[in-house]
Structures are given as C-alpha cells and as structure tokens.
C-alpha cells in the first residue's frame, strides 16, 4: 500500500549582495531548479541580500548575469511568496514597489515568526 508523501516547506534566506560572490546566484538557481521539479520554496531577502532587489542593476560591468531577470521569472516557476526585511530596504533606500514580483515586507519579529512556519531553512 502506498502512503501519501507530504511536501516539506522550505524557506531560502538570501543574505548576500548580488555580485560580491556566487552565493546570490546559487540561491536563485537552487530555488528555480527545485521549483522546476515541483518542490515548494519561498524566498526571504535580508541584510545585504536586499541589494538583489535594486532596480536597474547593470551587472555587465563585472561580467555577471543580471539577477534581476531571474527574479522576474519567479512567478513562472510558481515561487509566489517572496519576503523582504523592511529595515534592510530602508538602510539601502530600495523601493520595491515596481518589483517584477510581489514582495511582502516584514520587520524583525515578523521574520522570526515566519521562520518558525517552515520545516527547513536554507541560508545563502
């Protein structure tokens, strides 16, 4: 007799700037690849990770792929829950109102509460 498999919930926490290392790209690649295999992931941008949401990024200067384009594809992969740390947005003066994905802003206590709702956390 087969038993139903329950999907585990996973929150990917992105804390690194978009082009300082390969971690930001690795996090997005992980989310997109996993979503292609029908795994459920949500994203949380914190600290320097909110710089990935900065509009008008020009990564060609450093020879990197533009992560903004990957962010725009999140809804195509059914990654619909994207959260961001409000304090970090304010620190870097980033306006996410024109973001290609819907972003829910959370303060510190809301982030702590959010993290308790997931089976697994993946930090990048």
N, C-alpha and C positions, 0 to 999 in steps of 0.2 A: 504494500500500500504506500502510495506517495504522500508526503506531507507538504503543505504549502510552505514556501520559503518567504520569509519576511525580509524585505529590504532594510538594510541598516541606513540610518540617516547620517550624513557626513557634512561637516562644515569645514570649508577650506578657508584658512585665515591667511591673508596676504599682507605682509608687513614690510616688504622691501620695495624700494623705488624701482621704476620700470626698467632702467637701463644701467644700473650700477653693477648688476651681476645677472646671472641667468635664472635666478630664483623666481622672479616675477613671471617670466615666460614659462618656466616649468610648471608653476601653479596653474596658469591658464591652460596650458597644454594638457595637464592632468585632468582638469575639470572637463574640457571639451572631449578628450578621448574617452573618459569614463562615461560621459553622457551619451556618446555615440553607441555605447554598449548598454544603454538604458539603466545606468547607475544614477542615483539621485544625489546631487551635490548642491549646496548653497555656498555663496561666497560672502566673506566679510573682509573689507579693506580697513586696515588700522595703521596708525603711525605713518611711516614713510610710504606705505602701500597705497595711500590715497593719491599719491602723485601719478599713479597709473590712470586715474580718472581725469587728469588735467586735459582740457580740450585743446586741440591744435598741436599735439605733440609732433615734433619733427625729428624722428629717430635716424633719418638718413645721414645726419652729420656724424653719428657714431657708428654707422654701419649696422644698425639693428633693425629688425622688423618692427613695424608700428603696432604696439599692443592695443591701441585704440580700436583698430579694425577687428581684432579678436573679441574685444568687449562687445562690439556691435553685433557679433554673431551669437552671443549667449542665448537670446530667445529662440533662435533656430534649433538649438540643442536642448531646449526646454529647461534651461537654467534660469528660473524666474525669480528666485529670491536672492537679491544682492543687497547687502547691508554695508554701511559705512560709519566709521567713528566720527561723530559730529565735531568733537574737539580738534581732530586732525584736519578736517576740512577747513575749519576756522584758522588754524595755525598756518596752513599753506594758502589760504584765501582762494579755495577752489569752489567754483559754482557748478553743481551737478544738475542744475535744472534743465540743461539741454543735453543731458547724457543720452546715449542711444539705448540704454536700458533703464528700467525703473529701479531707483535706488532708495532704500529706506534708511534714514539717518537714525542712529542710536547713540545715546550717551553711555557713559561707563557702566552704570548699574544695569541698563537695558542689555548691554553686551554680555555682562556676566550672567544674566538671566537667560539670554539666548543660548549661550554655550551649554547650559545645563539641559537643553532640549534635544541635543544630538547624541547619537551613540558613539560617534568618533569625531575628533578634531584633527585636521591636518594643517600644520603650520609651515609656511614658506616665507 
